[in-house]
Protein backbone atom coordinates (compact mmCIF):
# COMPACT_ATOMS: atom_id res chain seq x y z
CA UNK A 1 0.00 0.00 0.00
CA UNK A 2 1.36 3.38 -1.03
CA UNK A 3 0.80 5.72 1.93
CA UNK A 4 1.87 9.33 2.26
CA UNK A 5 1.75 10.48 5.86
CA UNK A 6 1.72 14.19 6.72
CA UNK A 7 5.25 15.44 7.42
CA UNK A 8 4.25 16.41 10.99
CA UNK A 9 3.18 12.81 11.71
CA UNK A 10 6.32 11.39 10.10
CA UNK A 11 8.46 13.74 12.18
CA UNK A 12 6.84 12.47 15.40
CA UNK A 13 7.37 8.82 14.39
CA UNK A 14 10.93 9.51 13.22
CA UNK A 15 11.91 11.27 16.44
CA UNK A 16 10.55 8.41 18.54
CA UNK A 17 12.22 5.66 16.51
CA UNK A 18 15.58 7.50 16.42
CA UNK A 19 15.41 7.61 20.21
CA UNK A 20 15.06 3.82 20.22
CA UNK A 21 11.29 3.50 20.66
CA UNK A 22 8.63 1.76 18.58
CA UNK A 23 6.06 4.15 17.06
CA UNK A 24 3.01 3.51 14.89
CA UNK A 25 0.05 5.44 13.54
CA UNK A 26 -3.03 3.61 14.88
CA UNK A 27 -6.80 3.60 15.01
CA UNK A 28 -9.28 5.51 12.88
CA UNK A 29 -6.67 7.43 10.90
CA UNK A 30 -5.20 4.17 9.57
CA UNK A 31 -8.69 2.90 8.73
CA UNK A 32 -9.39 6.12 6.84
CA UNK A 33 -6.13 5.77 4.88
CA UNK A 34 -7.19 2.31 3.70
CA UNK A 35 -10.60 3.77 2.74
CA UNK A 36 -8.79 6.54 0.81
CA UNK A 37 -10.27 9.22 3.10
CA UNK A 38 -8.35 12.09 4.69
CA UNK A 39 -8.20 11.51 8.46
CA UNK A 40 -9.64 14.20 10.74
CA UNK A 41 -6.96 13.58 13.38
CA UNK A 42 -3.89 11.44 14.02
CA UNK A 43 -3.02 9.04 16.84
CA UNK A 44 0.38 7.49 17.47
CA UNK A 45 1.06 4.49 19.74
CA UNK A 46 4.58 4.06 21.11
CA UNK A 47 6.68 2.03 23.51
CA UNK A 48 7.92 5.31 25.07
CA UNK A 49 6.47 6.30 28.44
CA UNK A 50 4.61 9.62 28.85
CA UNK A 51 7.69 11.12 30.55
CA UNK A 52 9.93 10.02 27.66
CA UNK A 53 7.44 11.42 25.12
CA UNK A 54 7.41 14.76 26.95
CA UNK A 55 11.20 14.91 26.99
CA UNK A 56 11.33 14.38 23.22
CA UNK A 57 8.51 16.86 22.51
CA UNK A 58 8.70 19.79 24.96
CA UNK A 59 5.77 21.55 23.26
CA UNK A 60 2.99 19.33 24.66
CA UNK A 61 0.31 18.97 27.26
CA UNK A 62 -0.46 15.93 29.41
CA UNK A 63 -3.52 16.01 31.64
CA UNK A 64 -5.01 12.50 31.77
CA UNK A 65 -4.65 9.08 33.36
CA UNK A 66 -4.46 7.15 30.10
CA UNK A 67 -0.83 7.74 29.07
CA UNK A 68 -1.76 10.13 26.22
CA UNK A 69 0.53 13.10 25.57
CA UNK A 70 -0.75 15.68 23.08
CA UNK A 71 2.16 16.88 20.95
CA UNK A 72 1.64 20.39 19.58
CA UNK A 73 3.01 21.18 16.13
CA UNK A 74 3.38 24.49 14.30
CA UNK A 75 1.32 23.29 11.34
CA UNK A 76 -1.38 25.50 9.81
CA UNK A 77 -3.45 22.39 9.02
CA UNK A 78 -6.02 21.74 11.80
CA UNK A 79 -5.75 17.94 11.42
CA UNK A 80 -2.09 17.87 12.47
CA UNK A 81 -1.83 20.81 14.85
CA UNK A 82 -2.27 18.34 17.73
CA UNK A 83 -1.05 14.74 17.50
CA UNK A 84 -1.99 12.39 20.33
CA UNK A 85 0.89 10.11 21.30
CA UNK A 86 -0.04 7.26 23.67
CA UNK A 87 2.12 4.69 25.40
CA UNK A 88 1.27 1.05 24.61
CA UNK A 89 -1.32 0.22 27.23
CA UNK A 90 -3.45 -2.60 28.59
CA UNK A 91 -6.75 -1.88 30.34
CA UNK A 92 -8.34 -3.88 33.14
CA UNK A 93 -11.48 -4.18 35.26
CA UNK A 94 -14.23 -2.42 33.33
CA UNK A 95 -16.48 -2.54 36.39
CA UNK A 96 -18.93 0.13 35.18
CA UNK A 97 -19.16 -0.98 31.51
CA UNK A 98 -17.78 2.44 30.52
CA UNK A 99 -14.12 2.90 31.46
CA UNK A 100 -11.23 0.75 32.72
CA UNK A 101 -10.74 0.56 36.47
CA UNK A 102 -7.01 0.74 35.93
CA UNK A 103 -4.60 1.19 33.04
CA UNK A 104 -1.17 -0.39 32.82
CA UNK A 105 1.65 -0.27 30.30
CA UNK A 106 1.43 -2.99 27.66
CA UNK A 107 4.50 -4.98 26.76
CA UNK A 108 3.97 -4.81 23.00
CA UNK A 109 2.01 -3.24 20.14
CA UNK A 110 -0.02 -6.45 19.77
CA UNK A 111 -1.15 -6.26 23.40
CA UNK A 112 -2.05 -2.61 22.88
CA UNK A 113 -4.22 -3.10 19.77
CA UNK A 114 -5.85 -6.22 21.23
CA UNK A 115 -7.82 -3.95 23.60
CA UNK A 116 -9.31 -1.92 20.74
CA UNK A 117 -12.94 -2.20 19.66
CA UNK A 118 -13.03 -3.39 16.04
CA UNK A 119 -10.54 -4.99 13.68
CA UNK A 120 -10.78 -2.08 11.24
CA UNK A 121 -9.52 0.18 14.05
CA UNK A 122 -6.76 -2.19 15.19
CA UNK A 123 -4.34 -1.75 12.29
CA UNK A 124 -0.98 -0.06 12.98
CA UNK A 125 1.26 1.60 10.41
CA UNK A 126 4.74 3.07 10.52
CA UNK A 127 6.83 5.01 8.03
CA UNK A 128 10.31 6.27 8.67
CA UNK A 129 12.12 8.94 6.65
CA UNK A 130 10.90 10.89 3.63
CA UNK A 131 11.02 7.86 1.34
CA UNK A 132 10.69 5.27 4.07
CA UNK A 133 9.03 1.94 3.52
CA UNK A 134 5.55 1.54 4.97
CA UNK A 135 5.35 -1.09 7.69
CA UNK A 136 1.88 -2.46 8.50
CA UNK A 137 1.03 -4.47 11.61
CA UNK A 138 -2.38 -6.13 11.30
CA UNK A 139 -2.81 -8.80 13.99
CA UNK A 140 -6.59 -9.20 13.58
CA UNK A 141 -7.09 -9.11 9.78
CA UNK A 142 -8.51 -5.60 9.80
CA UNK A 143 -7.45 -5.01 6.19
CA UNK A 144 -9.43 -8.05 5.13
CA UNK A 145 -12.51 -6.76 6.97
CA UNK A 146 -12.16 -3.35 5.33
CA UNK A 147 -12.17 -5.02 1.92
CA UNK A 148 -15.14 -7.16 2.92
CA UNK A 149 -16.88 -4.09 4.44
CA UNK A 150 -17.36 -5.78 7.80
CA UNK A 151 -17.50 -4.48 11.36
CA UNK A 152 -15.96 -7.23 13.52
CA UNK A 153 -15.03 -7.00 17.20
CA UNK A 154 -11.40 -7.60 18.13
CA UNK A 155 -11.12 -11.00 19.80
CA UNK A 156 -14.14 -12.05 21.88
CA UNK A 157 -17.01 -9.62 21.10
CA UNK A 158 -18.78 -10.30 24.39
CA UNK A 159 -15.66 -9.25 26.31
CA UNK A 160 -15.29 -6.10 24.21
CA UNK A 161 -18.89 -5.05 24.91
CA UNK A 162 -18.71 -5.87 28.60
CA UNK A 163 -15.65 -3.62 28.78
CA UNK A 164 -17.41 -0.65 27.18
CA UNK A 165 -21.08 -1.05 26.29
CA UNK A 166 -21.01 2.02 24.04
CA UNK A 167 -19.02 -0.09 21.56
CA UNK A 168 -22.35 -1.70 20.59
CA UNK A 169 -23.65 1.70 19.44
CA UNK A 170 -20.30 2.38 17.76
CA UNK A 171 -20.61 -0.84 15.75
CA UNK A 172 -23.95 0.31 14.36
CA UNK A 173 -22.64 3.83 13.84
CA UNK A 174 -19.60 2.64 11.86
CA UNK A 175 -21.87 0.45 9.74
CA UNK A 176 -24.10 3.47 9.08
CA UNK A 177 -21.33 5.94 8.27
CA UNK A 178 -19.13 3.56 6.26
CA UNK A 179 -21.87 1.53 4.61
CA UNK A 180 -20.50 -1.68 6.18
CA UNK A 181 -22.30 -4.74 7.60
CA UNK A 182 -21.84 -6.08 11.14
CA UNK A 183 -20.22 -9.52 11.31
CA UNK A 184 -22.56 -12.23 12.62
CA UNK A 185 -20.81 -13.12 15.92
CA UNK A 186 -20.43 -9.44 16.72
CA UNK A 187 -24.11 -8.90 15.95
CA UNK A 188 -25.20 -11.79 18.21
CA UNK A 189 -23.06 -10.45 21.07
CA UNK A 190 -24.66 -7.01 20.73
CA UNK A 191 -28.16 -8.46 20.82
CA UNK A 192 -27.27 -10.52 23.90
CA UNK A 193 -25.76 -7.61 25.84
CA UNK A 194 -27.93 -4.72 24.57
CA UNK A 195 -29.24 -3.97 28.07
CA UNK A 196 -25.72 -2.95 29.14
CA UNK A 197 -26.28 0.26 27.17
CA UNK A 198 -28.30 1.47 30.19
CA UNK A 199 -24.97 1.88 32.00
CA UNK A 200 -23.75 4.47 29.48
CA UNK A 201 -24.20 8.21 29.97
CA UNK A 202 -26.83 9.99 27.88
CA UNK A 203 -24.20 12.34 26.45
CA UNK A 204 -22.09 9.50 25.00
CA UNK A 205 -25.17 7.81 23.51
CA UNK A 206 -26.29 11.13 22.04
CA UNK A 207 -22.93 11.69 20.36
CA UNK A 208 -22.98 8.23 18.75
CA UNK A 209 -26.61 8.69 17.68
CA UNK A 210 -25.84 12.00 15.97
CA UNK A 211 -23.00 10.45 14.00
CA UNK A 212 -25.21 7.51 13.03
CA UNK A 213 -27.99 9.82 11.84
CA UNK A 214 -25.54 11.67 9.60
CA UNK A 215 -24.28 8.43 8.01
CA UNK A 216 -25.10 7.52 4.42
CA UNK A 217 -26.86 4.37 5.67
CA UNK A 218 -28.60 6.11 8.55
CA UNK A 219 -31.99 4.55 7.86
CA UNK A 220 -30.51 1.05 7.99
CA UNK A 221 -28.64 2.14 11.12
CA UNK A 222 -31.90 2.93 12.93
CA UNK A 223 -33.39 -0.37 11.76
CA UNK A 224 -30.28 -2.20 12.99
CA UNK A 225 -30.56 -0.52 16.40
CA UNK A 226 -34.09 -1.92 16.62
CA UNK A 227 -33.11 -5.40 15.40
CA UNK A 228 -30.28 -5.61 17.95
CA UNK A 229 -32.47 -4.44 20.89
CA UNK A 230 -30.50 -1.20 21.28
CA UNK A 231 -33.15 1.28 20.15
CA UNK A 232 -35.30 0.73 23.24
CA UNK A 233 -32.42 2.20 25.28
CA UNK A 234 -32.01 5.17 22.93
CA UNK A 235 -35.33 6.16 21.33
CA UNK A 236 -37.91 3.83 22.89
CA UNK A 237 -40.88 5.97 21.80
CA UNK A 238 -39.81 5.74 18.16
CA UNK A 239 -39.69 1.94 18.36
CA UNK A 240 -43.28 1.91 19.66
CA UNK A 241 -44.39 2.74 16.12
CA UNK A 242 -43.12 -0.64 14.88
CA UNK A 243 -45.97 -2.66 13.37
CA UNK A 244 -48.56 0.07 14.04
CA UNK A 245 -50.83 0.21 10.99
CA UNK A 246 -52.25 3.48 9.68
CA UNK A 247 -55.37 4.33 7.65
CA UNK A 248 -56.58 4.76 4.07
CA UNK A 249 -54.17 7.67 3.53
CA UNK A 250 -51.07 5.51 4.17
CA UNK A 251 -49.61 2.35 2.66
CA UNK A 252 -46.91 1.96 5.34
CA UNK A 253 -46.88 1.34 9.08
CA UNK A 254 -45.92 4.24 11.37
CA UNK A 255 -42.42 2.76 11.74
CA UNK A 256 -41.89 2.31 7.99
CA UNK A 257 -43.25 5.78 7.26
CA UNK A 258 -40.94 7.47 9.78
CA UNK A 259 -37.90 5.64 8.39
CA UNK A 260 -38.75 6.44 4.76
CA UNK A 261 -39.21 10.12 5.63
CA UNK A 262 -35.83 10.04 7.36
CA UNK A 263 -34.26 8.33 4.33
CA UNK A 264 -35.37 11.20 2.09
CA UNK A 265 -33.54 13.71 4.32
CA UNK A 266 -30.35 11.62 4.00
CA UNK A 267 -30.66 11.52 0.22
CA UNK A 268 -30.86 15.32 0.20
CA UNK A 269 -28.04 15.75 2.73
CA UNK A 270 -30.18 17.88 5.04
CA UNK A 271 -29.24 18.97 8.55
CA UNK A 272 -29.30 16.91 11.73
CA UNK A 273 -32.35 18.87 12.96
CA UNK A 274 -34.34 18.11 9.80
CA UNK A 275 -33.29 14.45 9.94
CA UNK A 276 -34.35 14.06 13.56
CA UNK A 277 -37.61 15.97 13.07
CA UNK A 278 -38.48 13.80 10.05
CA UNK A 279 -37.63 10.62 11.95
CA UNK A 280 -39.77 11.71 14.91
CA UNK A 281 -42.51 13.66 13.12
CA UNK A 282 -45.16 10.94 13.66
CA UNK A 283 -43.80 9.56 16.94
CA UNK A 284 -47.07 10.58 18.64
CA UNK A 285 -49.31 8.43 16.43
CA UNK A 286 -49.27 5.21 18.51
CA UNK A 287 -50.37 7.22 21.58
CA UNK A 288 -53.38 8.89 19.91
CA UNK A 289 -54.51 6.15 17.53
CA UNK A 290 -58.22 5.40 17.67
CA UNK A 291 -59.78 2.52 15.76
CA UNK A 292 -58.26 0.12 13.27
CA UNK A 293 -58.21 -0.33 9.52
CA UNK A 294 -58.86 2.27 6.82
CA UNK A 295 -60.81 4.58 9.13
CA UNK A 296 -58.33 4.75 12.00
CA UNK A 297 -57.62 8.29 13.26
CA UNK A 298 -54.58 10.04 14.74
CA UNK A 299 -56.04 13.37 15.87
CA UNK A 300 -53.57 15.66 17.63
CA UNK A 301 -50.57 13.41 16.97
CA UNK A 302 -48.42 16.40 16.01
CA UNK A 303 -49.04 18.10 19.38
CA UNK A 304 -48.45 14.91 21.38
CA UNK A 305 -45.47 14.04 19.17
CA UNK A 306 -43.84 17.43 19.80
CA UNK A 307 -44.04 16.90 23.58
CA UNK A 308 -42.66 13.37 23.22
CA UNK A 309 -39.82 14.53 20.97
CA UNK A 310 -38.90 17.20 23.50
CA UNK A 311 -38.75 14.68 26.37
CA UNK A 312 -36.73 12.19 24.30
CA UNK A 313 -34.15 14.81 23.31
CA UNK A 314 -33.97 16.20 26.85
CA UNK A 315 -33.30 12.68 28.09
CA UNK A 316 -30.39 12.43 25.64
CA UNK A 317 -29.05 15.83 26.77
CA UNK A 318 -29.38 17.58 23.42
CA UNK A 319 -28.77 21.37 23.54
CA UNK A 320 -31.89 23.37 24.44
CA UNK A 321 -31.95 25.34 21.19
CA UNK A 322 -31.87 22.12 19.14
CA UNK A 323 -34.62 20.57 21.25
CA UNK A 324 -36.85 23.61 20.77
CA UNK A 325 -36.34 23.69 17.01
CA UNK A 326 -36.91 19.95 16.47
CA UNK A 327 -39.99 19.91 18.72
CA UNK A 328 -41.43 22.87 16.79
CA UNK A 329 -40.77 21.19 13.45
CA UNK A 330 -42.68 18.13 14.72
CA UNK A 331 -45.47 20.32 16.16
CA UNK A 332 -46.13 22.26 12.93
CA UNK A 333 -45.28 19.64 10.28
CA UNK A 334 -49.00 19.11 9.62
CA UNK A 335 -49.70 22.73 8.58
CA UNK A 336 -52.69 23.25 6.22
CA UNK A 337 -51.90 24.65 2.77
CA UNK A 338 -54.73 24.28 0.25
CA UNK A 339 -54.20 27.03 -2.35
CA UNK A 340 -57.73 28.49 -2.38
CA UNK A 341 -58.28 28.27 1.37
CA UNK A 342 -55.04 29.42 3.01
CA UNK A 343 -55.02 33.13 3.92
CA UNK A 344 -52.02 35.40 4.16
CA UNK A 345 -52.79 36.00 7.85
CA UNK A 346 -52.66 32.24 8.59
CA UNK A 347 -49.30 32.01 6.81
CA UNK A 348 -48.00 34.92 8.88
CA UNK A 349 -49.04 33.06 12.04
CA UNK A 350 -47.24 29.93 10.83
CA UNK A 351 -44.07 31.93 10.17
CA UNK A 352 -44.28 33.49 13.64
CA UNK A 353 -44.85 30.09 15.31
CA UNK A 354 -41.99 28.30 13.57
CA UNK A 355 -39.63 31.28 13.22
CA UNK A 356 -38.62 32.88 9.94
CA UNK A 357 -35.22 31.17 10.09
CA UNK A 358 -36.87 27.71 10.33
CA UNK A 359 -39.42 28.00 7.52
CA UNK A 360 -37.26 26.21 4.94
CA UNK A 361 -36.56 23.34 7.34
CA UNK A 362 -40.29 22.99 8.08
CA UNK A 363 -40.98 22.68 4.35
CA UNK A 364 -38.25 20.05 4.11
CA UNK A 365 -39.86 18.01 6.90
CA UNK A 366 -43.17 18.25 5.03
CA UNK A 367 -41.55 17.05 1.80
CA UNK A 368 -39.95 14.14 3.66
CA UNK A 369 -43.37 13.33 5.17
CA UNK A 370 -44.89 13.23 1.68
CA UNK A 371 -42.22 10.97 0.20
CA UNK A 372 -42.41 8.75 3.29
CA UNK A 373 -46.12 8.30 2.54
CA UNK A 374 -45.35 6.87 -0.88
CA UNK A 375 -46.42 9.83 -3.04
CA UNK A 376 -44.27 10.48 -6.15
CA UNK A 377 -43.74 14.25 -5.72
CA UNK A 378 -42.05 15.88 -2.75
CA UNK A 379 -43.10 19.38 -3.79
CA UNK A 380 -46.46 19.55 -5.61
CA UNK A 381 -48.00 22.76 -6.98
CA UNK A 382 -49.71 23.70 -3.73
CA UNK A 383 -46.46 23.45 -1.76
CA UNK A 384 -44.72 25.65 -4.31
CA UNK A 385 -47.65 28.07 -3.99
CA UNK A 386 -47.14 28.06 -0.22
CA UNK A 387 -43.47 29.00 -0.73
CA UNK A 388 -44.63 31.90 -2.88
CA UNK A 389 -47.10 33.13 -0.23
CA UNK A 390 -44.50 32.75 2.55
CA UNK A 391 -41.99 34.86 0.62
CA UNK A 392 -44.69 37.38 -0.24
CA UNK A 393 -45.84 37.92 3.36
CA UNK A 394 -42.24 38.18 4.59
CA UNK A 395 -41.34 40.99 2.22
CA UNK A 396 -41.62 44.53 3.50
CA UNK A 397 -44.49 46.25 1.67
CA UNK A 398 -43.54 49.07 -0.70
CA UNK A 399 -44.61 52.17 1.23
CA UNK A 400 -43.42 55.56 2.39
CA UNK A 401 -42.05 53.85 5.53
CA UNK A 402 -39.07 52.87 3.37
CA UNK A 403 -38.08 56.54 3.01
CA UNK A 404 -35.42 58.26 5.10
CA UNK A 405 -37.60 61.38 5.18
CA UNK A 406 -41.05 61.09 6.77
CA UNK A 407 -44.27 63.08 7.07
CA UNK A 408 -43.08 64.92 10.18
CA UNK A 409 -39.95 66.04 8.31
CA UNK A 410 -42.11 67.40 5.46
CA UNK A 411 -44.43 69.28 7.82
CA UNK A 412 -41.46 70.79 9.67
CA UNK A 413 -39.73 71.81 6.45
CA UNK A 414 -42.86 73.39 4.91
CA UNK A 415 -44.45 74.59 8.16
CA UNK A 416 -47.50 72.52 7.23
CA UNK A 417 -50.29 71.00 9.32
CA UNK A 418 -51.31 67.36 8.67
CA UNK A 419 -52.95 67.44 5.22
CA UNK A 420 -53.37 65.56 1.89
CA UNK A 421 -50.51 67.69 0.54
CA UNK A 422 -48.06 65.85 2.83
CA UNK A 423 -49.28 62.50 1.45
CA UNK A 424 -48.85 63.71 -2.15
CA UNK A 425 -45.24 64.69 -1.43
CA UNK A 426 -44.55 61.25 0.14
CA UNK A 427 -46.02 59.54 -2.95
CA UNK A 428 -43.70 61.43 -5.27
CA UNK A 429 -40.65 60.90 -3.04
CA UNK A 430 -41.35 57.15 -2.96
CA UNK A 431 -41.59 57.13 -6.77
CA UNK A 432 -38.20 58.86 -6.95
CA UNK A 433 -36.60 56.23 -4.68
CA UNK A 434 -38.17 53.29 -6.52
CA UNK A 435 -36.73 54.67 -9.76
CA UNK A 436 -33.28 55.04 -8.18
CA UNK A 437 -32.67 53.65 -4.64
CA UNK A 438 -29.53 55.82 -4.33
CA UNK A 439 -31.85 58.81 -3.95
CA UNK A 440 -33.01 57.54 -0.55
CA UNK A 441 -30.90 59.97 1.46
CA UNK A 442 -32.15 62.66 3.75
CA UNK A 443 -30.25 65.36 1.85
CA UNK A 444 -31.70 64.43 -1.57
CA UNK A 445 -35.26 63.97 -0.26
CA UNK A 446 -35.10 67.27 1.62
CA UNK A 447 -34.06 69.12 -1.55
CA UNK A 448 -36.77 67.36 -3.60
CA UNK A 449 -39.40 68.22 -0.98
CA UNK A 450 -38.57 71.92 -1.20
CA UNK A 451 -39.03 71.71 -4.98
CA UNK A 452 -42.37 69.89 -4.64
CA UNK A 453 -43.76 72.31 -2.04
CA UNK A 454 -43.21 75.16 -4.50
CA UNK A 455 -45.72 73.56 -6.90
CA UNK A 456 -49.46 74.17 -6.93
CA UNK A 457 -51.74 71.62 -5.28
CA UNK A 458 -53.07 70.55 -8.71
CA UNK A 459 -49.54 69.94 -10.06
CA UNK A 460 -48.57 68.04 -6.91
CA UNK A 461 -51.74 65.88 -7.11
CA UNK A 462 -50.96 65.02 -10.74
CA UNK A 463 -47.40 63.96 -9.86
CA UNK A 464 -48.78 61.91 -6.93
CA UNK A 465 -51.14 59.96 -9.22
CA UNK A 466 -48.32 59.19 -11.68
CA UNK A 467 -46.09 58.03 -8.81
CA UNK A 468 -48.83 55.72 -7.43
CA UNK A 469 -49.37 54.17 -10.86
CA UNK A 470 -45.63 53.52 -11.23
CA UNK A 471 -45.54 52.03 -7.72
CA UNK A 472 -48.40 49.63 -8.52
CA UNK A 473 -46.50 48.46 -11.60
CA UNK A 474 -43.42 47.78 -9.45
CA UNK A 475 -45.52 45.77 -6.98
CA UNK A 476 -47.10 43.73 -9.80
CA UNK A 477 -43.71 43.06 -11.40
CA UNK A 478 -42.24 42.02 -8.06
CA UNK A 479 -45.15 39.67 -7.40
CA UNK A 480 -44.88 38.23 -10.93
CA UNK A 481 -41.18 37.50 -10.45
CA UNK A 482 -41.88 35.76 -7.13
CA UNK A 483 -44.56 33.62 -8.80
CA UNK A 484 -42.16 32.67 -11.60
CA UNK A 485 -39.56 31.69 -9.00
CA UNK A 486 -41.94 29.03 -7.63
CA UNK A 487 -43.67 28.18 -10.94
CA UNK A 488 -47.08 29.31 -9.77
CA UNK A 489 -49.74 31.33 -11.53
WOQUI-V22247 format. One record per backbone hydrogen bond with DSSP energy under -0.5 kcal/mol. CO is the residue of the C=O (numbers start at 1). NH is the residue of the N-H. E is the energy in kcal/mol with one decimal. If there is no record, write none. Layout:
co = (CO,CO)
nh = (NH,NH)
e = (E,E)
This chain:
co = (1,3,6,6,7,8,9,10,11,12,13,14,15,16,17,22,22,24,25,26,27,27,28,29,30,31,32,33,37,42,43,44,45,46,49,50,51,52,53,58,59,61,67,67,68,69,69,70,70,71,76,77,78,81,82,82,83,83,84,84,85,86,88,90,92,92,93,93,94,97,99,102,104,108,109,110,112,113,117,118,119,123,124,125,126,129,133,134,135,136,137,138,141,142,143,144,145,145,146,149,150,151,152,155,156,157,158,159,160,164,165,165,166,166,167,168,169,170,171,172,173,174,175,175,176,181,181,183,184,185,186,187,188,189,190,191,193,194,195,196,197,201,202,203,204,205,206,207,208,209,210,212,215,217,218,219,220,221,222,223,224,225,225,226,230,231,231,235,235,236,238,239,241,241,243,244,247,253,254,255,256,257,258,259,260,261,262,263,264,265,266,271,272,273,274,275,276,277,280,282,284,284,285,290,292,293,294,297,298,300,301,302,303,304,305,306,307,308,309,310,311,312,313,314,319,320,321,322,323,324,325,326,327,328,330,332,338,338,343,344,345,346,347,348,349,350,351,355,355,356,358,359,360,361,362,363,364,365,366,367,368,369,370,370,371,380,380,381,382,383,384,385,386,387,388,389,390,391,392,397,399,400,406,407,408,409,410,411,411,419,419,420,421,422,423,424,425,426,427,428,429,430,431,432,436,437,439,441,442,443,444,445,446,447,448,449,450,451,452,456,457,458,459,460,461,462,463,464,465,466,467,468,469,470,471,472,473,474,475,476,477,478,479,480,481,482,483,484)
nh = (3,5,9,10,11,12,13,14,15,16,17,18,19,21,20,47,48,45,125,29,30,31,32,33,34,35,37,36,39,84,26,86,24,88,53,54,55,56,57,60,72,70,69,87,70,71,85,61,72,83,78,80,81,73,42,84,71,85,44,86,69,46,106,104,101,102,95,101,97,165,96,92,90,112,113,114,115,116,154,121,122,27,137,25,135,132,128,136,126,138,124,141,145,146,147,148,149,150,149,181,152,183,119,157,160,161,162,163,164,167,168,169,169,170,171,172,173,174,175,176,177,178,179,180,217,151,183,187,188,189,190,191,192,193,194,194,196,197,198,199,200,205,206,207,208,209,210,211,212,213,214,215,218,221,222,223,224,225,226,227,228,230,231,229,233,234,235,238,239,240,241,242,244,255,245,254,250,257,258,259,260,261,262,263,264,265,266,267,268,270,269,275,276,277,278,279,280,281,283,285,287,288,289,297,295,296,248,290,301,304,305,306,307,308,309,310,311,312,313,314,315,316,318,317,323,324,325,326,327,328,329,330,331,332,333,335,341,342,347,348,349,350,351,352,353,354,355,358,359,359,362,363,364,365,366,367,368,369,370,371,372,373,373,375,374,383,384,385,386,387,388,389,390,391,392,393,394,395,395,399,402,403,410,411,412,413,414,415,416,422,423,424,425,426,427,428,429,430,431,432,433,434,435,436,439,440,441,445,446,447,448,449,450,451,452,453,454,454,455,460,461,462,463,464,465,466,467,468,469,470,471,472,473,474,475,476,477,478,479,480,481,482,483,484,485,486,488,487)
e = (-0.9,-0.6,-0.5,-2.4,-2.3,-1.5,-2.4,-3.0,-2.3,-1.9,-2.6,-2.5,-1.0,-2.4,-1.6,-1.6,-0.5,-3.0,-2.5,-0.7,-0.7,-1.9,-2.7,-1.8,-2.1,-1.5,-3.2,-1.3,-0.6,-1.6,-2.2,-3.1,-2.6,-2.8,-2.5,-2.4,-1.9,-1.6,-2.1,-1.5,-2.5,-2.5,-0.6,-1.8,-0.5,-0.8,-3.1,-1.7,-0.5,-2.6,-0.5,-1.4,-0.9,-2.5,-0.5,-0.5,-2.9,-0.6,-3.1,-0.5,-3.1,-2.3,-1.8,-3.0,-1.5,-1.5,-2.0,-1.4,-1.0,-2.5,-0.6,-2.3,-3.5,-1.7,-2.8,-1.5,-1.3,-1.6,-2.2,-1.9,-1.6,-0.6,-2.9,-3.7,-3.0,-1.2,-0.6,-0.5,-2.7,-0.6,-2.7,-0.7,-1.6,-2.2,-2.2,-2.1,-0.6,-2.7,-0.7,-2.6,-0.7,-2.5,-2.6,-0.7,-2.0,-2.2,-1.9,-1.9,-1.8,-1.7,-1.6,-0.6,-0.6,-2.3,-2.1,-1.4,-2.7,-3.1,-2.0,-2.2,-2.9,-2.8,-1.3,-0.8,-2.2,-2.6,-0.5,-2.5,-2.5,-2.0,-1.9,-2.3,-2.1,-1.9,-0.6,-0.6,-2.2,-2.1,-1.6,-2.1,-1.7,-1.9,-2.9,-2.2,-1.9,-2.7,-2.6,-1.7,-2.3,-2.8,-1.3,-1.7,-1.4,-2.0,-2.2,-2.0,-2.6,-2.2,-1.8,-2.6,-2.4,-2.3,-1.8,-1.7,-1.9,-2.0,-2.5,-0.7,-1.5,-1.2,-1.7,-2.2,-1.6,-1.7,-0.7,-2.7,-2.1,-2.7,-2.5,-2.2,-2.4,-2.3,-2.1,-2.4,-1.6,-1.2,-1.5,-2.3,-1.2,-2.4,-1.7,-2.4,-2.9,-2.5,-2.3,-2.2,-2.2,-0.8,-2.2,-1.8,-0.5,-1.4,-1.4,-2.4,-0.6,-1.6,-2.2,-2.0,-1.8,-2.3,-2.8,-1.6,-1.6,-2.3,-3.0,-2.1,-2.1,-2.6,-2.4,-2.2,-2.2,-1.3,-2.5,-1.5,-2.3,-2.5,-1.9,-2.7,-2.6,-2.1,-2.3,-2.1,-2.6,-2.4,-0.8,-1.4,-1.3,-2.2,-1.7,-2.2,-1.9,-2.0,-2.5,-2.3,-2.7,-2.5,-2.2,-2.1,-0.5,-1.1,-2.1,-2.1,-1.8,-2.2,-2.1,-2.3,-2.5,-2.3,-2.1,-2.5,-2.5,-0.6,-1.2,-1.5,-1.6,-0.6,-1.9,-2.7,-1.7,-1.9,-2.0,-2.4,-2.9,-2.5,-2.4,-2.8,-1.3,-0.9,-0.7,-0.9,-2.1,-1.6,-1.8,-2.5,-2.3,-2.5,-2.6,-0.8,-2.0,-1.1,-1.0,-2.2,-2.0,-2.1,-2.2,-2.1,-2.7,-2.5,-1.9,-2.1,-2.1,-2.5,-1.7,-1.7,-2.4,-1.8,-2.6,-2.5,-2.2,-2.0,-2.5,-2.2,-1.9,-1.6,-2.3,-2.6,-0.6,-0.6,-1.7,-2.4,-2.4,-2.0,-2.1,-2.0,-2.2,-1.9,-2.1,-2.3,-2.1,-2.1,-2.2,-2.4,-1.7,-1.8,-2.4,-2.4,-2.4,-2.6,-2.4,-2.4,-2.4,-1.9,-2.2,-2.3,-1.9,-1.1,-2.4,-1.0)
